[in-house]
Amino acid sequence: MPLGEERSAALAARDEFGRCDYSDHLMLLRAFNAYSRTTQGARQLQRQLLVELRRLRMLPPNCNAFENADLNRYSSSWPMVQAAIVAGCYPGVGF
């Protein structure tokens, strides 16, 4: 995105959060609330993904978080990452 377009997008976002009430505090509060909603949605998506991976028996039933080091064992292996992407693009091929 060219610099001028980035600037206009940033100004538009500022105006949306500020809503022309000229209060920096209210603008920051709205920005924080939007951030909180976004992170809450990401956590909910993570939980749904964990449930589905357990249901498909791709994760052990006792796995409750993605922080487990064994789950990231192949994250630096590009062929394994590519295989996971292809498996996601074509459901039913790998199972």
HELIX and SHEET records of a PDB file:
HELIX    1   1 LEU A    3  GLY A   18  1                                  16    
HELIX    2   2 ASP A   24  ARG A   55  1                                  32    
HELIX    3   3 ALA A   69  ASN A   72  5                                   4    
HELIX    4   4 TRP A   78  CYS A   89  1                                  12    
END                                                                             
